[in-house]
Amino acid sequence: MRHWLFLFLFFVGINKPLVSSGPPPLQDLNLNLQQSIQEQDFPTREFRAAWITTFTNLDWPSRRGLKSEDQQKEFLQLLQKFKATNLNAVIVQVRASSDAFYESKYSPWSEWLTGVQGAPPIPYYDPLEFMLKHCHSHNMEFHAWFNPLRAISHDRFSSVTKDHITSKKPEWFFHYGESYYYNPGIPEVRQYIVDVIMEVVEKYDVDGIHLDDYFYPYTIKKQAIPDASTFKKYNRGFKDIKDWRRDNINLLIQDISKAIKAKKAHVKFGISPLAIWRNKKQDPLGSDTNSGQTSYDNLYCDTKLWMEKGWMDYIAPQLYWSTDNLYANFNKLLNWWNSKTYKSMHLYIGHALYKLDLKQRRNFKTQQLIDQVTLARINSRSQGSIYFRAKAFNKNHQSFQNTFRQTIYQYPALIPTMPWIDSIPPNAPEKLKLTWENSSVMLSWSEDKSKDPMNKIYTYAIYRTESSTEAVKLDAKSLIKISRDNQFLDFNTEKGKTYTYYVTSFDRLHNESLNYVSRSISL
């Protein structure tokens, strides 16, 4: 979405601070989903997120058994780093291995919290509720990340409660490698997974539900998935067990999507798959890659079909290779996903931030990621980026955060709209007041009282320009704050200058008001 506001403002200057009323209403800001990135170096709308991996304490908490206070402190430190880098969303793994980072009637407390599965945090708190509260206070979307089918991550070393679902329903699972997995060929299993996810949708104010690339397990040489008896019982007329497995996952994806939208239409549903659907040598419709394992053939995920059917609101392929890789080239994969992503869905690019660690075998320079983001912006379908993984922000490999802030993320960005869910903008703010105190400008405006979750004002955008006598455009460079409060204190002002402020409102799906409230002040 583009915010081009060509406004002619007239101001009569005097020796004391003076406030003037604003210009006429804006154009409809929701006419186009996709702004032309090629014409704008700094997009006004762009999804920018990081994955926080809880599995085996890869990102957070830093180790098992941390006190609740230390867990919370670590999470808040991560949020501060994200916010300082102008990210606007987080994707947190709340169910890594049939466990929970929240109080659940289906799943035991995660061992990655306390060291013992089933043991709550001490002192007690609900990590999901805590994370939601602070993400929203930082104006960041929170997407709850589920690993849907992993039941026990390691058959010898995992902490498992006596009343774990694998003990209650052993017929629901199969053993493969060193792990146990839910068998999605069983209808009751698919419904159980839906119920697990819907518990979070119903209890918590999450912005999105997110699934990763793990469905059927990655192939292990000389091992077969032991589901022949399930295929015989529930084949639904399929002759080929591989086609049946793919359909099991198709059914699961559809069921999750339908359940989410029936309960809370505003909750987004997204998946981050392995970036290679199929190689071109396997299928002429595949990507120009040479990967040993693919989503379609090994994980039984027909991601191309999912996009064609529009079963998700966004898809975030993990494009973890460089722009000069010979076997899985970033550029070629970006073009493939661009050509396959349909209009009623966002495409976010998953980037290998962890490869900035020079200890990695195939490490990147920071410029590689900057080039990737730039290429994605030029790409006509990409709406943003997600970074794997959060620990890199703590390590700050190659001082990438400073580089990002000086280049690709110099300015904050609004989250793109999803008009297929909702395209009706909220009411504009009213009664903007400006007061000058101690070289700072205090803005305040009236709040909207609507209780309808789809129409209620959720956030406000504050734009500022230093000109009131010529045409201006409100874009990323003039966006100074995204706020959930109906007031803002602007410290970054100078005596003798004239500032014009514009405040617009946004609903839960980030539709921007058709009108705005504006006033000017001379210091």
C-alpha positions as CSV (number, residue, x, y, z in Angstrom):
1,M,0.0,0.0,0.0
2,R,1.3,3.4,-0.9
3,H,0.8,6.5,1.2
4,W,1.1,9.4,-1.3
5,L,-0.4,12.5,0.3
6,F,0.1,15.6,-1.8
7,L,-1.0,18.4,0.6
8,F,-0.8,22.1,0.3
9,L,-0.5,23.6,3.8
10,F,-0.6,27.3,4.7
11,F,0.8,28.6,7.9
12,V,1.0,32.1,9.3
13,G,4.1,32.4,11.6
14,I,4.3,34.4,14.8
15,N,6.8,34.6,17.6
16,K,5.0,32.0,19.9
17,P,4.0,28.4,19.3
18,L,0.9,28.5,17.0
19,V,-1.4,25.6,16.1
20,S,-3.4,25.5,12.9
21,S,-6.1,23.1,11.6
22,G,-5.2,20.5,9.0
23,P,-5.8,20.1,5.2
24,P,-8.6,18.1,3.6
25,P,-9.2,14.3,3.9
26,L,-6.8,11.7,2.5
27,Q,-7.5,9.5,-0.4
28,D,-8.5,5.9,0.2
29,L,-5.3,4.4,1.5
30,N,-6.5,0.8,1.1
31,L,-7.1,0.8,-2.7
32,N,-3.9,-1.2,-3.4
33,L,-2.5,-4.0,-1.3
34,Q,1.0,-3.8,-2.8
35,Q,2.9,-0.6,-3.0
36,S,5.5,-0.3,-5.8
37,I,8.7,-1.0,-3.9
38,Q,10.7,-0.2,-7.0
39,E,9.7,3.5,-6.7
40,Q,10.4,3.7,-3.0
41,D,13.7,3.0,-1.2
42,F,12.0,2.7,2.2
43,P,8.6,0.9,2.1
44,T,5.9,2.3,4.3
45,R,4.4,-1.2,4.7
46,E,6.6,-4.3,5.3
47,F,6.3,-7.3,7.5
48,R,9.6,-7.6,9.6
49,A,9.8,-10.5,12.1
50,A,12.2,-12.8,13.9
51,W,11.7,-16.4,14.9
52,I,12.2,-17.2,18.6
53,T,13.0,-20.9,18.9
54,T,12.3,-22.5,22.2
55,F,13.1,-26.1,21.2
56,T,16.2,-27.2,23.1
57,N,16.6,-23.6,24.3
58,L,18.1,-22.5,21.0
59,D,16.9,-18.9,21.4
60,W,14.8,-18.5,24.6
61,P,15.0,-19.2,27.4
62,S,18.8,-19.4,27.3
63,R,18.7,-22.6,29.4
64,R,16.3,-24.8,31.2
65,G,15.4,-24.1,34.8
66,L,15.9,-20.4,34.7
67,K,13.8,-18.5,37.3
68,S,10.7,-16.8,36.0
69,E,12.2,-13.4,36.5
70,D,15.3,-14.3,34.4
71,Q,13.2,-15.8,31.7
72,Q,11.1,-12.6,31.5
73,K,14.2,-10.4,31.5
74,E,15.8,-12.3,28.6
75,F,12.6,-12.0,26.6
76,L,12.3,-8.3,27.2
77,Q,15.9,-7.8,26.1
78,L,15.2,-9.6,22.9
79,L,12.2,-7.4,22.3
80,Q,14.3,-4.3,22.8
81,K,16.8,-5.5,20.2
82,F,14.0,-6.2,17.7
83,K,12.4,-2.9,18.3
84,A,15.7,-1.0,18.0
85,T,16.2,-2.7,14.6
86,N,12.7,-1.6,13.5
87,L,11.1,-5.1,13.4
88,N,7.3,-5.1,13.8
89,A,6.5,-8.8,14.6
90,V,7.7,-11.8,16.5
91,I,7.0,-15.5,15.9
92,V,7.5,-17.5,19.0
93,Q,7.6,-21.3,19.3
94,V,4.9,-22.0,21.9
95,R,4.6,-25.8,21.2
96,A,7.9,-27.4,20.1
97,S,7.3,-31.1,21.0
98,S,3.7,-31.8,22.1
99,D,4.4,-29.5,25.1
100,A,3.4,-25.9,25.9
101,F,4.7,-22.5,26.9
102,Y,1.3,-21.7,28.3
103,E,-1.2,-23.4,30.7
104,S,-2.9,-26.0,28.6
105,K,-5.5,-28.8,29.1
106,Y,-4.0,-30.7,26.3
107,S,-0.2,-30.3,26.7
108,P,2.2,-30.4,29.6
109,W,4.5,-27.6,30.5
110,S,7.6,-27.6,28.3
111,E,10.8,-29.1,29.6
112,W,12.6,-26.2,27.9
113,L,11.1,-23.9,30.6
114,T,11.9,-25.8,33.9
115,G,13.9,-28.8,32.8
116,V,11.1,-31.2,33.6
117,Q,8.1,-31.6,31.4
118,G,4.9,-30.9,33.2
119,A,6.5,-28.6,35.8
120,P,5.2,-25.0,35.7
121,P,7.5,-22.0,35.9
122,I,8.6,-21.0,39.4
123,P,7.4,-18.5,40.6
124,Y,4.3,-19.2,38.5
125,Y,3.5,-17.1,35.4
126,D,2.0,-17.8,32.0
127,P,4.8,-17.2,29.5
128,L,2.4,-16.8,26.5
129,E,0.3,-14.2,28.3
130,F,3.5,-12.3,29.4
131,M,5.0,-12.3,25.9
132,L,1.7,-11.2,24.3
133,K,1.4,-8.3,26.7
134,H,4.8,-7.0,26.1
135,C,4.8,-7.5,22.3
136,H,1.6,-5.6,22.0
137,S,2.9,-2.8,24.3
138,H,5.8,-2.5,21.8
139,N,3.4,-2.4,18.9
140,M,4.6,-5.7,17.6
141,E,2.4,-8.5,16.2
142,F,2.7,-11.9,18.0
143,H,2.4,-15.1,16.0
144,A,2.2,-18.3,18.0
145,W,4.4,-20.9,16.4
146,F,3.4,-24.6,16.6
147,N,5.3,-27.8,15.6
148,P,2.2,-29.8,14.8
149,L,3.3,-33.4,14.6
150,R,6.4,-33.9,16.8
151,A,5.4,-35.7,19.9
152,I,8.6,-36.7,21.6
153,S,11.8,-35.2,20.3
154,H,14.2,-37.9,21.5
155,D,13.1,-41.4,22.7
156,R,15.9,-41.6,25.3
157,F,16.8,-38.1,26.4
158,S,13.5,-36.2,26.4
159,S,11.7,-35.4,29.6
160,V,8.2,-36.9,29.2
161,T,5.4,-36.9,31.8
162,K,3.7,-40.1,32.9
163,D,0.3,-38.9,31.6
164,H,1.7,-37.7,28.3
165,I,-0.6,-38.1,25.3
166,T,1.7,-40.8,23.9
167,S,0.8,-43.0,27.0
168,K,-2.9,-42.2,26.8
169,K,-3.2,-42.8,23.0
170,P,-0.2,-44.9,21.9
171,E,-2.0,-45.9,18.7
172,W,-1.9,-42.3,17.5
173,F,1.9,-42.3,17.1
174,F,4.7,-43.8,15.1
175,H,8.4,-44.0,15.9
176,Y,10.9,-42.8,13.3
177,G,14.6,-42.2,13.8
178,E,14.9,-41.2,17.5
179,S,11.5,-39.5,17.7
180,Y,7.8,-40.1,18.0
181,Y,5.4,-38.4,15.7
182,Y,1.6,-38.0,15.5
183,N,0.2,-40.0,12.7
184,P,-1.9,-37.6,10.6
185,G,-3.5,-40.4,8.7
186,I,-5.8,-41.0,11.7
187,P,-8.8,-38.6,11.6
188,E,-8.8,-38.3,15.4
189,V,-5.2,-37.1,15.4
190,R,-6.0,-34.3,12.9
191,Q,-8.9,-33.2,15.1
192,Y,-6.7,-33.3,18.2
193,I,-4.1,-31.0,16.5
194,V,-6.8,-28.6,15.5
195,D,-8.1,-28.6,19.1
196,V,-4.6,-27.9,20.5
197,I,-4.2,-24.9,18.2
198,M,-7.7,-23.6,18.9
199,E,-7.1,-23.6,22.6
200,V,-4.6,-20.9,22.0
201,V,-6.7,-19.0,19.5
202,E,-9.6,-19.0,22.0
203,K,-7.7,-18.2,25.2
204,Y,-5.1,-15.7,24.0
205,D,-5.2,-12.5,21.9
206,V,-2.6,-13.7,19.4
207,D,-2.3,-12.0,16.0
208,G,-1.4,-15.2,14.1
209,I,-0.9,-18.9,14.1
210,H,2.3,-20.2,12.5
211,L,3.4,-23.6,11.5
212,D,7.0,-24.6,10.6
213,D,8.3,-27.0,8.0
214,Y,8.1,-30.2,10.0
215,F,5.1,-32.3,9.1
216,Y,6.0,-35.9,8.1
217,P,9.7,-36.2,9.2
218,Y,12.6,-35.5,7.0
219,T,13.7,-38.8,5.3
220,I,16.3,-40.9,7.0
221,K,18.1,-43.3,4.7
222,K,17.1,-47.0,5.0
223,Q,14.1,-46.1,7.2
224,A,10.5,-46.3,6.3
225,I,7.6,-44.5,8.0
226,P,5.6,-47.3,9.7
227,D,2.1,-46.2,8.7
228,A,1.1,-49.1,6.3
229,S,-1.6,-50.3,8.7
230,T,-3.1,-46.8,9.0
231,F,-3.1,-46.5,5.2
232,K,-5.0,-49.8,4.9
233,K,-7.6,-48.6,7.4
234,Y,-8.0,-45.0,6.3
235,N,-6.9,-44.8,2.7
236,R,-10.0,-42.9,1.5
237,G,-9.7,-44.6,-1.9
238,F,-6.0,-43.6,-2.5
239,K,-3.9,-46.3,-4.2
240,D,-0.5,-44.6,-3.6
241,I,0.5,-44.2,0.1
242,K,2.5,-41.1,-0.8
243,D,-0.5,-39.3,-2.3
244,W,-2.5,-40.3,0.7
245,R,0.1,-38.8,3.1
246,R,0.0,-35.6,1.1
247,D,-3.7,-35.5,1.4
248,N,-3.5,-36.1,5.1
249,I,-1.5,-32.9,5.4
250,N,-3.8,-31.1,3.0
251,L,-6.8,-32.0,5.2
252,L,-5.0,-30.9,8.3
253,I,-4.1,-27.5,6.8
254,Q,-7.7,-27.0,5.7
255,D,-9.1,-28.0,9.0
256,I,-6.8,-25.6,11.0
257,S,-7.6,-22.7,8.6
258,K,-11.3,-23.2,8.8
259,A,-11.3,-23.5,12.6
260,I,-9.3,-20.3,13.1
261,K,-11.4,-18.2,10.7
262,A,-14.7,-19.5,12.2
263,K,-13.6,-18.5,15.7
264,K,-11.5,-15.3,15.1
265,A,-11.5,-14.0,11.6
266,H,-8.8,-11.5,12.3
267,V,-6.2,-14.1,13.4
268,K,-3.8,-14.8,10.5
269,F,-2.7,-18.2,9.5
270,G,0.8,-18.7,8.1
271,I,3.2,-21.5,7.3
272,S,7.0,-21.5,6.8
273,P,7.9,-24.5,4.6
274,L,11.1,-25.8,3.2
275,A,11.8,-23.5,0.3
276,I,12.0,-26.2,-2.3
277,W,8.6,-27.6,-3.4
278,R,10.2,-29.9,-6.0
279,N,13.3,-29.7,-8.2
280,K,12.8,-29.1,-11.9
281,K,14.4,-32.4,-12.7
282,Q,11.5,-34.1,-10.8
283,D,8.8,-31.8,-12.1
284,P,8.9,-29.2,-14.9
285,L,6.9,-26.9,-12.6
286,G,9.5,-27.1,-9.9
287,S,12.4,-24.7,-9.1
288,D,15.7,-24.6,-10.8
289,T,17.4,-26.3,-7.9
290,N,19.1,-29.6,-7.0
291,S,18.0,-30.4,-3.4
292,G,18.3,-33.8,-1.9
293,Q,14.9,-33.5,0.0
294,T,11.8,-31.5,-1.0
295,S,8.6,-30.6,0.7
296,Y,6.5,-32.6,-1.8
297,D,8.5,-35.8,-1.9
298,N,9.9,-36.1,1.6
299,L,7.7,-34.1,4.0
300,Y,4.5,-34.8,1.9
301,C,3.7,-31.1,1.8
302,D,2.2,-29.9,-1.4
303,T,3.0,-26.2,-0.7
304,K,2.2,-25.3,-4.3
305,L,-1.3,-26.6,-4.0
306,W,-1.8,-24.8,-0.6
307,M,-1.0,-21.5,-2.4
308,E,-3.3,-22.3,-5.3
309,K,-6.1,-23.1,-2.9
310,G,-5.5,-20.0,-0.6
311,W,-5.5,-22.0,2.6
312,M,-3.2,-19.6,4.4
313,D,-2.9,-15.9,4.8
314,Y,0.9,-15.9,4.3
315,I,3.6,-18.3,3.4
316,A,7.2,-17.8,4.4
317,P,9.6,-20.2,2.6
318,Q,13.0,-20.6,4.2
319,L,15.4,-19.2,1.6
320,Y,18.5,-19.9,3.6
321,W,21.0,-20.0,0.7
322,S,23.1,-17.3,-0.9
323,T,22.6,-15.4,-4.2
324,D,25.5,-17.3,-5.7
325,N,24.7,-20.8,-4.4
326,L,24.9,-23.3,-7.3
327,Y,22.4,-25.9,-6.0
328,A,19.7,-23.8,-4.3
329,N,20.2,-20.2,-5.5
330,F,18.4,-17.5,-3.6
331,N,17.6,-15.5,-6.7
332,K,16.1,-18.5,-8.6
333,L,14.0,-19.5,-5.6
334,L,12.8,-16.0,-5.0
335,N,11.6,-15.9,-8.6
336,W,9.9,-19.3,-8.3
337,W,8.0,-18.3,-5.2
338,N,7.0,-15.0,-6.7
339,S,5.5,-16.8,-9.7
340,K,3.5,-19.2,-7.5
341,T,2.2,-17.0,-4.7
342,Y,-1.4,-15.9,-5.4
343,K,-2.9,-12.5,-4.8
344,S,-4.9,-13.4,-1.7
345,M,-1.8,-14.3,0.3
346,H,1.3,-12.6,1.5
347,L,4.8,-13.9,0.6
348,Y,7.4,-13.3,3.4
349,I,11.0,-14.4,2.8
350,G,12.8,-16.4,5.5
351,H,16.4,-15.3,5.8
352,A,19.3,-17.2,7.4
353,L,20.4,-14.6,9.9
354,Y,22.3,-17.2,11.8
355,K,24.8,-17.5,8.9
356,L,26.2,-14.2,9.8
357,D,28.1,-16.1,12.5
358,L,31.5,-16.5,10.8
359,K,31.9,-19.9,12.6
360,Q,29.2,-21.3,10.4
361,R,30.6,-23.5,7.6
362,R,28.7,-21.6,4.9
363,N,28.6,-18.1,6.5
364,F,27.3,-14.9,5.0
365,K,28.6,-11.3,5.0
366,T,26.0,-8.8,6.2
367,Q,25.8,-7.4,2.7
368,Q,24.4,-10.7,1.5
369,L,21.3,-10.3,3.7
370,I,21.0,-6.6,2.6
371,D,21.1,-7.7,-1.0
372,Q,18.5,-10.4,-0.3
373,V,16.1,-7.9,1.3
374,T,16.6,-5.5,-1.5
375,L,15.9,-8.2,-4.1
376,A,12.8,-9.2,-2.2
377,R,11.6,-5.6,-2.2
378,I,12.0,-5.4,-6.0
379,N,10.1,-8.7,-6.3
380,S,6.5,-7.9,-7.1
381,R,5.0,-10.3,-4.5
382,S,7.2,-10.2,-1.5
383,Q,5.7,-8.3,1.5
384,G,8.4,-8.7,4.0
385,S,11.1,-10.8,5.8
386,I,11.5,-13.2,8.7
387,Y,14.8,-13.9,10.3
388,F,16.1,-17.2,11.7
389,R,16.9,-16.9,14.4
390,A,16.5,-14.6,17.5
391,K,19.8,-15.6,19.2
392,A,21.7,-13.8,16.4
393,F,20.3,-10.5,17.8
394,N,22.0,-11.3,21.1
395,K,25.2,-12.2,19.4
396,N,24.9,-9.3,16.9
397,H,27.2,-11.0,14.4
398,Q,29.3,-8.6,12.3
399,S,27.4,-5.7,14.1
400,F,24.5,-6.3,11.7
401,Q,22.0,-4.5,13.8
402,N,23.7,-1.1,13.3
403,T,24.1,-1.9,9.6
404,F,20.5,-2.7,9.2
405,R,19.4,0.5,11.0
406,Q,21.6,2.5,8.7
407,T,20.4,0.8,5.5
408,I,17.4,-1.4,4.9
409,Y,15.6,-0.7,8.3
410,Q,16.5,3.0,8.7
411,Y,12.8,3.8,9.2
412,P,9.9,1.9,10.9
413,A,7.3,0.2,8.7
414,L,3.6,-0.5,9.0
415,I,2.4,-4.1,8.6
416,P,0.8,-4.8,5.2
417,T,-3.0,-5.2,5.0
418,M,-4.8,-8.4,4.2
419,P,-8.0,-7.2,2.4
420,W,-9.2,-10.7,1.8
421,I,-9.8,-10.9,5.6
422,D,-10.9,-7.3,6.1
423,S,-10.6,-4.1,4.0
424,I,-12.9,-1.7,5.8
425,P,-10.9,1.1,7.5
426,P,-11.7,2.4,10.9
427,N,-12.8,5.9,11.8
428,A,-10.2,8.6,11.8
429,P,-8.9,10.1,15.1
430,E,-10.5,13.4,16.2
431,K,-9.7,16.5,18.2
432,L,-5.9,16.6,17.9
433,K,-4.3,18.9,20.4
434,L,-0.7,20.2,20.3
435,T,1.0,21.7,23.3
436,W,4.6,22.9,23.6
437,E,6.4,22.1,26.8
438,N,10.2,22.3,27.5
439,S,11.2,22.1,23.8
440,S,8.9,19.1,23.2
441,V,5.5,18.8,21.5
442,M,2.8,16.8,23.2
443,L,0.1,15.4,20.9
444,S,-3.2,14.1,22.2
445,W,-6.4,13.1,20.4
446,S,-9.7,11.4,21.1
447,E,-10.0,7.6,21.4
448,D,-12.5,5.4,19.6
449,K,-14.9,3.6,21.8
450,S,-16.0,0.8,19.4
451,K,-15.9,-2.7,20.9
452,D,-16.1,-4.6,17.6
453,P,-12.7,-6.3,17.2
454,M,-12.8,-5.8,13.4
455,N,-13.7,-2.1,13.5
456,K,-12.1,-1.0,16.8
457,I,-9.1,1.3,16.4
458,Y,-6.0,-0.7,17.4
459,T,-3.1,1.6,16.7
460,Y,-2.3,5.1,15.5
461,A,0.4,6.4,13.1
462,I,2.0,9.7,13.7
463,Y,3.6,11.4,10.7
464,R,5.6,14.7,10.9
465,T,6.8,17.0,8.2
466,E,8.8,20.2,8.5
467,S,7.0,22.0,5.7
468,S,3.5,23.5,5.6
469,T,3.9,25.6,2.5
470,E,4.6,23.0,-0.3
471,A,3.4,19.6,-1.5
472,V,4.6,16.8,0.8
473,K,4.2,13.0,0.9
474,L,3.7,11.0,4.1
475,D,5.8,7.9,3.8
476,A,8.3,5.9,5.9
477,K,10.6,8.9,6.2
478,S,7.8,11.0,7.8
479,L,6.5,8.2,10.0
480,I,7.8,9.0,13.5
481,K,5.7,6.7,15.7
482,I,3.2,3.8,15.7
483,S,1.4,4.0,19.0
484,R,-1.4,2.2,20.8
485,D,-1.9,5.2,23.1
486,N,-3.9,8.3,22.1
487,Q,-1.0,10.6,23.0
488,F,2.6,11.1,22.0
489,L,5.5,13.3,23.3
490,D,7.8,14.4,20.5
491,F,11.2,15.2,22.0
492,N,13.0,15.5,18.7
493,T,12.2,19.2,18.0
494,E,14.1,22.4,17.5
495,K,13.4,25.9,18.4
496,G,12.5,28.1,15.4
497,K,11.1,25.3,13.2
498,T,7.5,24.6,12.0
499,Y,6.2,21.1,12.3
500,T,3.0,19.6,10.9
501,Y,1.7,16.4,12.5
502,Y,-0.8,14.0,10.9
503,V,-2.4,11.2,12.9
504,T,-4.2,8.3,11.2
505,S,-5.8,5.3,12.9
506,F,-5.6,1.5,12.1
507,D,-7.8,-1.5,12.9
508,R,-6.6,-5.0,13.9
509,L,-5.8,-5.9,10.3
510,H,-3.8,-2.6,9.7
511,N,-6.3,-0.9,7.5
512,E,-5.7,2.8,7.7
513,S,-8.4,5.4,8.2
514,L,-9.6,7.3,5.1
515,N,-9.2,10.6,6.9
516,Y,-6.8,11.9,9.4
517,V,-6.4,14.7,11.9
518,S,-3.7,17.3,11.4
519,R,-2.3,20.4,13.0
520,S,0.8,22.6,12.7
521,I,2.9,24.2,15.3
522,S,5.7,26.8,15.1
523,L,8.3,26.8,17.9
